[in-house]
Amino acid sequence: MKELSNAVCIVGVDESDEIGTLPHKSQLTLHLEAIHNAVRDAGLQISDIDGIFTAGQHSPALLGEALGITPRYVDGTSVGGCSFIIMVGHAVAALYHGLCDVAVISHGESGRSRVGVTRSRDTSLSGQFEIPFGFAGAPTYFGMITVRHMHKYGTTLEQWAQVAVSTRAWACLNPKARFREPITVEDVLNSRPIIYPFNRLNICLVTDAGGAVVLTRADRAKDCAKKPVYVRGVGEGTEHVMLTQMHDLTFSEATRIAGQKAFAMAGVTHDDFDHLMLYDAFTSGPPLMLEALGFAKPGEGVYFFEEGRSTPGGSLPINTNGGGLSYTHSGMYGIFPIIEATRQLRGECGERQVPNAKLSLVNGMGGMLSAAGTLILSNEP
């Protein structure tokens, strides 16, 4: 994979025209707005796109039809919210080998308003063998992961709360963030209980949103409108589907696998990074990822937040857009960390800009730590 490092660049990123509560917009509309905006950001035309990547309810073929193009390459890999992060690696391979010339990775989801969302009987393994016996959605699954971590390592409710406080501090600097009022540890602990150990402020938003990322080969990227962001490393991994089959509830093996691949491809160490974007559907997610990626020892990921290393002015800024906890979270969040990392590396983030950001890591989970994708992005080849 090392020969693919820096061969492909992100040249355009953007969200849908609006993010939030949008009962007047379908999921397809959110897709199309985001794609048009990202292609415009790249200085390209819709007709330039010949590779379409997406996950969720709509297929890449449907997006091609709606855009009025016939793509040469499509990818509908769907393993949860990290699918879009994984797809960057797939797009790198497709572009490198000439299977397409301009790839777009797109997400559109009416997560809050549920416009056009269809439901069917859940015949998955989890639907048959976990949900009937007490699991009732993501908070119950991740709640068990979190409680086990507390039991094994002594992590506390106050430490999980620090993750929400840190992330909100970044959201206060992002005009697009849904929640922009500062919060304290006490605010998190006193917010409405949902399921132990989570209160409302420990859990991500539920919004409607779209996002898109445009990629092309490095030789063409130099002719695009914005400074290219190089894809230096990629990795993906899966471990299980049913949480009850997870080897160790406190450790994401999928994240370890994905991170190890990305680090090897990029040829970097943990000390090289200026910025991290970590999928935060719950406050325990980012600390667990820090541990699985090797930035922290088992049980010590919370210290990044407790000691202020992750906050504005800290030594390793984390989730600078406000994350899924305060910026937006439509259900499948993985496209948005890529957008923020790209903007940070292009120096476009205003008050929340990380000074001299050169190397960023994006890591996301799919399902309950079932799958993972890791990206290493740089503004220098």
Buried (B, 14 or more C-beta within 10 A) or exposed (E): BEEBBBBBBBBBBBBBBBBBBBEEBBBBBBBBBBBBBBBBBBBBEBEBBBBBBBBBBBBBBBBBEBBEBEBBBBBBBBBBBBBBBBBBBBBBBBBBEEBBBBBBBBBBBBBBBBBEEEEEEEEEEBEEEBBEEEBEEBBBBBBBBBBBBBEBBEBEBEBBBBBBBBBBBBBBBBEBBBBBEEBEBEBBBEBEEBBEBBBEBBBBBBBBBBBBBBBBBBEBBEEBEBBBBBBBBBBBBBBBBBBBEBEEBBBBBBBBBBBBBBBBBBEBEBEBBBBBBBBBBBBBBBBBBBBBBBBBEBBBBBBBBBEBBBBBEBEBBBBBBBBBBBBBBBBBBBBBBBBBBBBBBBBBBEEBBBEEBBBBBBBBBBBBBBBBBBBBBBBEE
